[in-house]
């Protein structure tokens, strides 16, 4: 009933012309696919309940389940409750049957998470790194971190489903192996992760980091329960992932969500995109550091006079209620609120989730942001929306990168290395 193993059909790397969230866009789902996804959704369910939920005959369900048991993705977990008669055997999805690597390739850092099949982080590596200017070094560090995460986990590397990679630039799903030469000029338009896929014998999935932040929140975080919401990542740059009807809105060529280049002040500072006064020039990390440095003489008692002036130092100082840091963050929140108001008026999402390092400031960021939004939106737009910070913290993007691999595998179980191996 199951098809031949997926890895016997391709070279181990998803080709750039294939959409990153689907391994085989022409293959219709099989009964085994549907039953496996139901067991994953329910975590534990009996054969009889599967038959009732799917409308399949009990004999067909038994045949499918027998096949799934051989993959080790599903196991029998003992007897369940009974309202009378024979107690049913409960089938349980095995979250630890396989693992997934999720890579957060930021503009100035590389992070890698190893997760199980329920989004739990089993191993984590993180380091600042000049990603924009050093593509070869970035690829080498990603490979090093992937290997280290697998070593820390200690399991069989053959149980790796795939590697998801979040990148700090737009990604056209039709050409996911190509990078923007404007955003990442040193990369010369090429992702270049073929060697990574070959080294680990796993398919590669690539998407924009803000999109993957939205995916992570939708599956595991603050976005659960919302079909329509916007995730805004505030870091070196500013990007947004728009979840519409439970799916990422990508636009015609994958560029939807570049909120960082929304013009806030036409006479503002020049942006690296070539325009002036973009949101990124007001709330991006380097802009906040620049603003704090300019204001330092006005705040002689600020803790920011001590040590290096970095975005982390500003955030730490704001958490300690340092007046200069609070002023810098409040001003940034005001500008960010202008952009959020525009999103609410235009798209009316059920929630706006703020991610990135600045999200750890919680209400110190959200209170001034919400005040600006209230002044600039229709009352009905605000009433229908919640504005909150990420529930997943600094690991959200890497978790989202792993999640697109999980989503693909649940849609096409041939991606799981256990299927067809016995």
C-alpha positions in Angstrom: 0.0 0.0 0.0 2.8 2.4 0.8 5.0 3.6 -2.1 8.6 2.8 -2.5 10.9 4.7 -0.1 11.2 8.4 -1.1 14.9 8.4 -0.8 15.3 5.8 -3.4 13.7 8.1 -5.9 15.8 11.3 -5.5 19.4 12.2 -4.6 18.6 13.3 -1.1 18.2 17.0 -1.8 14.9 18.6 -2.7 15.4 20.1 -6.1 15.0 23.9 -6.3 12.0 23.6 -8.6 10.1 21.6 -6.0 8.0 23.6 -3.5 9.8 23.4 -0.1 6.8 22.2 1.9 5.8 19.3 -0.4 8.1 16.5 -1.5 6.0 15.3 -4.4 3.3 17.7 -5.7 1.8 15.2 -8.1 1.3 12.3 -5.7 -2.2 11.9 -4.3 -2.4 11.0 -0.6 -2.8 7.3 0.2 -4.9 5.7 2.9 -1.8 5.2 5.0 -0.9 8.9 4.7 -4.3 9.9 6.1 -4.3 7.3 8.9 -0.8 8.2 9.9 -1.7 11.9 10.1 -4.8 11.1 12.1 -2.7 9.1 14.6 -0.2 12.0 14.8 -3.0 14.5 15.4 -4.7 12.4 18.1 -1.4 11.0 19.6 -3.3 7.9 20.7 -6.3 6.3 19.1 -7.8 2.8 18.6 -8.4 1.0 15.3 -12.2 1.3 15.9 -12.0 5.1 16.4 -9.9 5.3 13.2 -12.6 3.4 11.3 -15.3 5.7 12.7 -13.3 8.9 12.0 -12.3 8.0 8.4 -15.3 5.9 7.3 -13.0 3.0 6.3 -13.9 -0.6 7.0 -12.3 -2.2 10.0 -10.5 -4.7 7.8 -9.0 -1.9 5.7 -7.9 -0.1 8.9 -6.3 -3.2 10.2 -4.4 -3.6 7.0 -3.2 -0.1 7.0 -2.2 -0.2 10.7 -0.3 -3.4 10.2 1.8 -1.7 7.6 2.3 1.4 9.8 3.4 -0.7 12.7 6.2 -2.0 10.6 7.6 1.6 10.1 8.0 2.1 13.9 6.3 5.4 13.6 3.3 3.9 15.3 3.2 1.4 18.1 0.6 -0.4 20.3 0.4 1.3 23.7 -1.8 -1.1 25.6 -5.6 -1.3 26.2 -7.9 1.7 26.2 -11.1 2.4 28.0 -14.2 0.4 26.9 -17.9 1.2 27.3 -18.7 -2.5 27.2 -17.2 -5.5 25.6 -13.6 -6.1 24.6 -11.1 -3.3 25.5 -9.5 -1.7 22.4 -5.8 -1.7 21.7 -4.6 1.9 21.6 -2.2 3.0 18.8 0.3 5.7 19.7 2.4 7.8 17.4 6.1 7.5 18.3 7.4 11.1 18.6 10.9 9.8 19.0 11.0 7.5 16.0 12.9 10.1 13.9 14.5 13.5 14.3 14.7 16.7 12.3 17.3 19.4 12.0 16.2 23.0 11.9 18.6 25.8 11.0 18.2 29.5 11.7 20.6 31.2 9.4 20.2 34.9 10.5 22.1 37.8 9.2 24.6 37.8 12.1 24.2 34.3 13.6 23.7 30.6 13.0 21.5 28.4 15.2 20.6 24.8 14.8 18.0 22.8 16.7 17.5 19.0 16.6 13.8 18.2 17.3 11.7 15.1 17.6 8.4 14.6 15.7 6.5 16.8 18.1 8.7 19.9 17.9 10.6 19.3 21.1 14.2 20.5 21.0 16.6 17.7 21.8 19.9 19.5 21.0 20.8 23.1 20.3 23.8 25.0 19.0 24.1 28.8 18.5 26.9 31.2 17.6 27.2 34.8 16.3 28.6 34.7 12.7 28.9 37.1 9.7 26.4 35.2 7.5 25.9 37.9 5.0 29.6 38.3 4.1 30.9 34.7 4.5 28.8 32.1 2.7 31.4 29.4 2.7 32.0 29.8 6.4 28.3 29.8 7.1 27.8 26.6 5.2 30.7 25.0 7.1 29.3 26.2 10.5 25.8 24.9 9.7 27.3 21.5 8.9 29.4 21.5 12.1 26.3 22.4 14.2 24.2 19.7 12.5 26.8 17.1 13.2 27.2 18.3 16.8 23.4 18.2 17.5 23.3 14.6 16.2 26.3 13.7 18.4 24.6 15.3 21.4 21.4 13.4 20.8 23.3 10.1 20.4 20.8 8.3 18.3 21.2 6.7 14.8 21.8 9.4 12.2 19.9 7.3 9.7 16.7 8.4 11.6 17.1 12.0 10.3 14.1 13.0 8.2 15.5 16.2 6.7 17.0 19.6 7.3 15.0 22.8 7.2 16.9 26.0 6.7 15.5 29.5 7.5 17.2 32.3 5.6 17.2 36.1 6.0 15.9 36.9 2.6 12.8 36.2 0.4 12.5 32.7 -1.0 10.6 32.0 -4.2 9.1 28.5 -3.7 9.6 27.8 -7.3 13.3 28.5 -7.1 14.2 27.9 -3.4 17.9 27.3 -4.2 18.3 30.9 -5.3 19.0 33.8 -3.0 18.4 37.5 -3.4 21.6 39.1 -4.7 20.4 42.4 -3.3 19.9 41.1 0.3 22.8 38.6 0.3 25.2 39.8 -2.4 28.2 37.7 -1.2 26.2 34.5 -1.8 25.9 35.4 -5.5 22.4 34.2 -5.8 23.1 30.6 -4.8 22.1 28.7 -1.6 24.7 26.0 -2.2 23.4 23.4 0.4 23.8 20.4 -1.9 26.8 19.2 0.0 25.0 19.5 3.3 22.2 17.3 2.0 24.6 14.8 0.6 26.7 14.7 3.8 23.7 13.8 6.0 21.7 11.9 3.4 18.7 14.1 3.9 16.5 16.4 1.9 16.9 20.1 2.3 13.9 22.5 2.7 14.5 26.3 2.5 12.2 29.2 3.4 12.3 32.8 4.7 13.0 33.1 8.4 9.9 35.2 9.2 7.7 32.7 7.4 9.1 30.0 9.5 8.6 32.0 12.6 4.9 32.1 11.7 4.9 28.3 11.0 6.5 27.6 14.4 3.9 29.8 16.2 1.1 28.2 14.3 2.1 24.7 15.2 3.6 25.1 18.7 3.3 28.6 20.0 1.1 31.8 20.3 -0.4 31.2 16.9 -2.2 28.0 17.8 -5.9 28.5 17.3 -5.5 31.3 14.8 -6.0 30.6 11.0 -5.1 34.2 10.2 -2.3 36.1 12.0 1.0 38.0 11.2 4.3 37.1 12.8 6.8 40.0 12.7 10.5 39.2 13.4 12.5 42.2 14.7 16.2 41.5 14.6 19.1 42.8 12.4 16.3 43.4 9.8 12.5 43.2 10.1 10.4 40.7 8.3 6.9 39.3 8.5 5.2 36.0 7.9 1.5 36.2 7.1 -0.6 33.2 7.9 -3.8 33.3 5.9 -6.4 30.5 6.2 -3.8 28.4 8.0 -1.2 28.7 5.2 1.7 31.1 4.6 0.8 33.9 2.1 3.9 34.1 -0.2 2.8 36.4 -3.0 3.5 35.9 -6.6 7.3 35.3 -6.2 7.7 34.7 -2.4 8.4 38.3 -1.5 5.2 38.9 0.6 6.1 40.0 4.1 9.0 42.4 3.6 7.5 44.8 6.1 10.9 46.0 7.1 10.9 48.0 3.8 7.6 49.8 4.5 8.3 53.5 4.3 7.7 55.2 7.7 9.4 58.5 7.0 10.2 59.5 3.4 12.9 61.9 4.7 14.4 59.4 7.1 17.8 57.7 7.0 18.8 55.7 3.9 18.0 52.0 4.0 20.2 49.2 2.4 17.3 48.6 0.0 18.0 52.0 -1.6 15.0 53.8 -0.2 14.8 56.1 2.8 12.9 55.9 6.1 12.1 52.2 6.0 10.8 50.6 9.1 14.1 48.7 9.4 16.0 52.0 9.8 13.9 52.7 12.9 13.6 49.4 14.7 16.4 47.2 13.3 19.2 46.2 15.8 21.8 48.6 14.3 19.4 51.5 14.3 18.5 51.0 18.0 22.2 50.8 18.9 22.8 54.0 16.9 19.9 55.8 18.6 21.1 54.7 22.1 24.7 56.0 21.3 23.3 59.4 20.2 21.3 59.7 23.5 24.0 58.5 25.9 25.2 62.1 26.9 21.6 62.9 27.9 21.5 59.9 30.3 24.8 60.1 32.4 23.6 57.5 34.9 22.5 54.9 32.3 24.0 51.4 32.7 24.6 51.6 28.9 27.7 53.6 29.6 29.3 50.4 30.9 30.7 47.8 28.5 30.0 47.4 24.8 26.8 49.0 23.5 25.0 46.2 21.7 21.3 45.3 21.1 21.6 42.7 23.8 22.9 45.3 26.2 20.0 47.6 25.4 17.4 44.8 25.9 19.0 43.8 29.2 19.0 47.4 30.3 15.3 47.8 29.4 14.5 44.7 31.4 16.1 46.5 34.3 14.1 49.6 33.6 17.1 51.7 32.6 15.6 55.1 31.5 17.7 55.4 28.3 16.9 51.8 27.2 13.2 52.2 27.9 13.2 55.4 25.9 14.9 53.7 22.9 12.6 50.7 23.1 9.5 52.9 23.5 10.4 55.0 20.4 11.0 51.8 18.4 7.6 50.4 19.6 6.0 53.6 18.3 7.4 53.1 14.9 6.7 49.4 14.9 3.1 50.3 15.9 2.7 52.3 12.8 3.6 49.3 10.7 1.4 47.0 12.8 -1.5 49.4 12.4 -1.1 49.2 8.7 -1.2 45.4 8.8 -4.3 45.4 10.9 -6.1 47.9 8.6 -5.1 46.0 5.5 -5.4 42.4 6.5 -7.4 42.3 9.7 -5.5 39.3 11.2 -6.7 37.5 14.3 -3.3 38.2 16.0 0.0 39.9 15.5 2.9 38.1 17.1 6.2 39.9 17.7 9.3 37.7 17.5 13.1 38.2 17.4 15.3 39.2 20.3 13.2 42.3 21.2 10.2 40.0 22.0 11.8 39.1 25.3 10.9 42.6 26.6 7.3 41.6 26.8 5.0 44.3 28.1 7.8 46.9 28.0 7.5 46.7 24.3 3.8 45.8 23.9 2.3 48.6 26.0 3.7 51.5 23.9 3.2 49.5 20.7 -0.5 48.9 21.5 -1.0 52.6 22.3 0.3 53.5 18.9 -1.9 50.9 17.2 -5.0 52.1 18.9 -4.4 55.7 17.6 -3.9 54.5 14.0 -6.5 51.7 13.3 -10.2 51.2 13.0 -11.6 50.2 16.3 -13.1 47.0 14.8 -9.6 46.0 13.4 -8.0 46.2 16.9 -10.9 44.6 18.6 -10.6 41.5 16.4 -6.8 41.2 16.9 -4.5 40.3 19.7 -1.0 41.7 19.9 1.5 39.5 21.7 5.1 38.3 21.8 6.4 35.0 20.7 5.8 32.0 23.0 8.9 30.2 21.7 11.7 32.6 22.4 15.0 32.6 20.5 14.6 29.1 19.2 11.4 29.8 17.3 12.9 30.2 13.8 14.9 27.0 14.0 11.9 25.2 15.3 9.9 26.5 12.4 12.6 25.3 10.0 12.3 21.8 11.5 8.5 22.0 11.3 8.3 22.5 7.6 10.2 19.2 7.3 7.7 17.5 9.7 4.8 19.0 7.7 6.1 17.6 4.5 6.7 14.2 6.0 3.2 14.0 7.5 1.9 14.9 4.0 4.1 12.4 2.2 5.3 9.7 4.7 7.8 8.4 2.2 10.0 11.1 3.6 10.3 9.3 6.9 13.5 7.1 6.7 11.7 4.2 8.5 9.1 3.8 5.8 9.9 1.0 3.4 13.0 0.1 5.3 11.6 -3.2 6.7 
